[in-house]
Amino acid sequence: MMLMIKLRLEIAIVENVQRADLNPLEEALGYEQLMSHYGYTQNDLGEVIGKEAVRMSQIACDC
């Protein structure tokens, strides 16, 4: 059951950070939440979201 809740939260965050109207700070904070709460690395996020690791690193620095 907890795994399903975690998966749903992860999906919701990923969907939210891909919104077109999201500003860079909101996007960076969403990625930070995935990394700090769920153990994603920048490479993991890049693969899931479809962005290169270099771009993920740039976004993370925007926080």
Secondary structure, DSSP 8 states (H G I E B T S, - for coil): -HHHHHHHHHHHHHHHHT-TT--HHHHHHHHHHHHHHH---HHHHHHHHT--HHHHHHHHHT-
